Every structure is written in C-alpha cells, then in structure tokens.
Amino acid sequence: MNAIDLIVNFFKQGGAFLYPIAAVFVIGLGVAVERFVYLHRVSTGNRRLWAELAPLIAAGNFRTALDVAGKTDSALSTIMRYGMSRIATAQRREDIEKAMEESLIEVIPRLEKRTHYLATLANIGMLMGLLGTVIGLINAFAAVAAVNPSEKAALLSASISVAMNNTALGLGLAITLLLCHMYLETKTTELVDSLEVASIKFLNSVTERRKEAPPQARGAVPDAAVAPRGRDELRGGSTLARRQQRNHARYRGRNDLTIVPMLDVMVILTFFLIFTAVFSKTSIVELNLPGPGGKAADVAPTLELELIVRRSGVEVADRNTGVLETVPAIASGQDVVRLSAYLEGLKARFPDKQNATLLVAEDVDYDTIVQVMDAVRVRQSADGNKVVSRQLFPQIALGDAPT
C-alpha cells in the first residue's frame, strides 16, 4: 500500500471532521508560503538597494541616492525616501527622525501582515481535532450499546482508533503551523532590525556631513540646531531607536500560541481511553427470573448417555445424573436382550438423541464389546415371521471405564 492509499484510507476512516481540519491546514500552509516568498523578496531587495545606497550616502550624494531609492518599491527604499526628502528642508535631526519613524510605522505592518493568522489557525485546527475525537467517541459508545457483549471490546477499540485520527491530524497541523510561525516571526524580526540599523546609519551619516560642512553651505543654520547633542545620539540615534523599539514591541509577543491546555486535555482523554478499553472488562449475565406469582420456566431434559461395560454387567448412566439402570451379566455373557430393551425405552423418551459413549473395562474381551455395541446401535425384535430392526443410538464413542 503506497502513501496515497494510506492517506485516502486515513480520511475515509476518520470521519467528516478530517476535511475541515485539512482545509485549515491547506489555508495555513498557503499563508506560510506566501509570507516566506514575500519576506525573502523584501530581504533580497533591501540588501541589493543598500549595496547601492551606502557609497552614495557616505559620499554625501543624497540627491543621486534619492533617485536610486525611487526606482524600487522595497521596504528600505520607502524609509530612505522619507528621510532623504527631508534633508533639504529639515534644520534639526529630530525632523528627519520623525519622517523615518513615520515610514517605519508604515512598513512594519506590511512585513508582519497575516503572520499572526498561523497562530490562530493552529489553535483552530487543534480544537477541531479535539472536537472530532469527542464526537467520534460519542458515536462509538452509542454504537456498542446495541451489539453483542462479546463484540463490544473489538468494536470499541476500532471506533476509538478511528476517532483518534482527528487528534493526530490536529496535532500535526498545530506542530507544522507553529514551526512556520516561529520561522516567519524570526525572519520578520531580522528584517525590522536591519531597517532600524540602516536608518540609524543614515542619520549618523547626515549628522556627520552637516557637522563638517561650513555654515554658509548649510544656509547659515545655527550650530545648536544641526550639531549632535551628544555622543549617544551621534552613534546610536537614541530618540529614533527608542521609538522604533516601541513600534516593534507592539508586534512582538502578541501571537502566542495557546495549545498547552489542549495538550493537557489530550493527555487526560488518552489515559481515560486506555483505562476503559484495556484494563476494564464488563461481564453481562442474563437472568430470566419469573414474575410475581409466576412459575419458573420448564427446562427441557437432556441425556448424556454412557454405558460402562464390565465382566459383571453393564451400567447404563447419564453423565449429568448418574447411574440409570444396571443390567447384570448372565451365564452366557452380557444380557444384550434386556440391555437393548431398556435402551429402546430411553430412545422413546429422547427420540432426537443419536450418540452414546461406551466405557469398557480392561478385562472385557473383544466379542463382548461387539455384542454390546450392536445392542446399543440397533434393537431387533420378532414380528410374526419377520425380524424388525429399530435404530437406537448409532453414533458410538469408545473409552476406558473408570476404576
């Protein structure tokens, strides 16, 4: 059986809930693939654009850098366009910082768009698997209520196995989407961090260029307005960094997965199923008791015919009740005529009885055994000039007589 047959049988046996779980799985994988392709494209575009902008920014050629950034639509180009468009008009570092902060607020939601769907879909798939398992168990217990008690254990085990398919698919969905969510969240964080680093490098480059330029080249802007206010701001862009961290923190930690309670429920449910299906055994005893004032039902008599052959005679016995008749031997051997007549009476009482057991002592000779067997098998009597044979107990088994 190949993998396709296994999957088809898995869905056929698992019930109707497997199909919506599979639909959620497909949707989650589609979101994960789309986000991976988008983030990979953004990351590649950012690296390519920064390789072109870094020499221009270091040389102070902001106009050419603005033209290069305007030719692409990557996340980094959006931030750089916002910052470089304010260089000519902004007299303070804070003005450029605010423009770049505005661009970050616009870019970050695009990077994390639909990523939190994976956490929601993982929880939904887990809950649907749990619901499918519970409904399958309800149907299983309802089905075994009307079957033969000897078949209940096998039917219940099979039904539980089928119901647990929902749990298996729900767990597989949650694990897969959880891994995708973790990877995409890490990838997005790296992208946002790289944008923050590029913004700070750009601001530091602008600040250093203004510090080196003479006041006349900068339009006679006062030094207090353009000079950096401290070492931290020159190297780290502290104001922008703090604002970017606040913006980024809004998106971190908001999509935590909450599948631990579902796992606890699964552990408890699995223990209950194992205990009830393996370690518990139900015995059903049917009692037919008479009603008030009624009589006990008549039980049809049965006969387990045994003939114990000894040299002294033949004992006719019922295995359930004991010895019924003793036919002593005569001078010529066993009294087969009397024995056959008595067995004819038993046949009249038990007409459906066909078998008998012959238990022979060790000291009984072969001819005696044959005579007794003939007497047990057929009753021969004279009717005028004719001999009439009547079948008694034709099915004879041999054994050793008790000592």
Residue pairs with C-beta under 8 A, 6 or more apart in sequence:
1 9
10 18
10 165
11 18
11 19
11 22
13 162
13 165
14 132
14 162
14 165
14 166
14 169
15 132
15 135
15 136
15 162
15 163
15 165
15 166
17 128
17 129
17 131
17 132
17 135
17 136
17 166
18 132
18 165
18 166
18 169
20 128
21 125
21 128
21 129
21 132
21 166
21 169
21 170
21 173
22 169
24 121
24 124
24 125
24 128
24 173
25 125
25 169
25 172
25 173
25 176
25 177
27 121
28 117
28 118
28 121
28 122
28 125
28 173
28 176
28 177
28 180
29 176
29 177
29 180
31 114
31 117
31 118
31 121
32 118
32 177
32 180
32 181
32 184
34 114
35 113
35 114
35 115
35 184
36 183
36 184
36 187
39 111
39 184
39 187
39 188
39 191
42 74
42 75
42 111
42 191
43 187
43 190
43 191
43 194
45 72
45 74
45 75
45 76
45 77
46 74
46 75
46 76
46 191
46 194
46 195
46 198
49 68
49 69
49 72
49 74
49 76
49 77
49 80
50 76
50 198
52 68
53 65
53 68
53 69
53 76
53 80
56 62
56 64
56 65
56 68
57 65
57 201
57 202
57 205
58 205
60 205
60 209
62 84
62 87
62 206
65 80
65 84
66 80
66 81
66 84
66 85
69 76
69 77
69 80
69 81
69 84
70 77
70 81
71 77
75 107
75 110
75 111
75 191
75 195
76 195
76 198
78 103
78 106
78 107
79 100
79 103
79 104
79 107
79 195
79 198
79 199
80 198
80 202
81 103
82 99
82 100
82 102
82 103
83 96
83 99
83 100
83 103
83 199
83 202
83 203
83 206
85 99
86 95
86 96
86 99
87 96
87 206
89 95
90 96
90 99
91 221
91 225
91 226
92 225
92 226
93 203
93 206
93 207
93 226
93 228
93 233
94 239
96 203
96 206
97 203
97 237
97 239
97 240
97 243
100 199
100 202
100 203
100 240
101 240
101 243
101 244
101 247
104 195
104 196
104 199
104 244
104 247
105 247
107 195
108 192
108 247
108 248
108 251
109 251
111 188
111 191
111 192
112 188
112 251
115 181
115 184
115 185
115 188
115 255
116 254
116 255
118 177
118 178
118 180
118 181
118 184
118 255
119 177
119 178
119 181
119 255
119 256
119 257
120 255
121 173
121 177
122 173
122 174
122 177
122 178
122 181
122 257
122 259
123 174
123 257
123 258
123 259
123 262
125 169
125 170
125 173
125 174
125 177
126 170
126 171
126 173
126 174
126 259
126 262
127 170
127 262
128 166
128 170
129 166
129 167
129 168
129 169
129 170
129 171
129 173
130 166
130 167
130 170
130 262
130 265
130 266
131 166
132 163
132 166
132 167
132 170
133 163
133 164
133 166
133 167
133 269
134 269
135 163
136 159
136 160
136 162
136 163
136 164
136 166
137 159
137 160
137 163
137 273
139 159
139 163
140 155
140 156
140 159
140 160
140 162
140 163
141 156
143 155
143 159
144 152
144 155
144 156
144 159
147 155
149 282
149 283
149 284
152 282
153 277
153 281
156 277
157 277
160 273
160 277
164 273
167 266
171 266
174 257
174 259
174 262
178 257
178 259
181 255
181 257
185 255
188 251
189 248
189 252
192 248
196 241
196 244
196 248
199 237
199 240
199 244
200 236
200 237
200 240
200 241
203 237
203 240
204 234
204 235
204 237
207 226
207 228
207 233
207 234
208 234
210 218
210 226
210 227
211 226
211 227
211 228
215 221
215 223
218 226
228 234
230 238
232 238
233 239
288 297
290 296
290 297
301 350
302 320
303 318
303 320
303 346
303 349
303 350
303 353
304 318
304 319
304 320
304 357
305 316
305 317
305 318
305 319
305 346
305 353
305 355
305 356
305 357
305 393
306 316
306 317
306 318
306 319
306 356
306 357
306 358
306 359
307 314
307 315
307 316
307 317
307 356
307 357
307 358
307 359
307 372
307 376
308 314
308 315
308 317
308 359
308 361
308 401
308 402
309 334
309 358
309 359
309 360
309 361
309 364
309 368
309 369
309 372
309 401
310 361
310 363
310 364
310 401
311 329
311 361
311 363
311 364
312 328
312 329
313 326
313 327
313 328
313 329
313 334
313 335
314 326
314 327
314 329
314 334
314 335
314 339
314 372
315 323
315 325
315 326
315 327
316 323
316 324
316 325
316 326
316 327
316 339
316 342
316 343
316 346
317 323
317 324
318 324
319 357
324 346
325 342
327 334
327 335
327 338
327 339
327 342
328 335
329 335
333 368
333 371
334 368
334 371
334 372
334 375
336 371
336 372
336 374
336 375
337 375
339 372
339 375
339 376
340 375
340 376
340 379
340 380
340 392
341 379
343 375
343 376
343 379
343 392
343 393
344 379
344 390
344 392
346 353
347 353
347 379
347 390
347 392
347 393
353 393
354 393
354 394
354 395
355 393
355 395
355 396
355 397
356 376
356 393
356 395
356 396
356 397
357 396
357 397
357 398
357 399
358 369
358 372
358 373
358 376
358 396
358 397
358 398
358 399
359 399
359 400
359 401
359 402
360 369
360 398
360 399
360 400
360 401
361 400
361 401
362 400
362 401
373 396
376 392
376 393
376 396
377 391
377 392
377 393
377 394
377 396
378 389
378 390
378 391
378 392
378 394
379 389
379 390
379 391
379 392
380 387
380 388
380 389
380 390
381 387
381 388
381 390
382 388
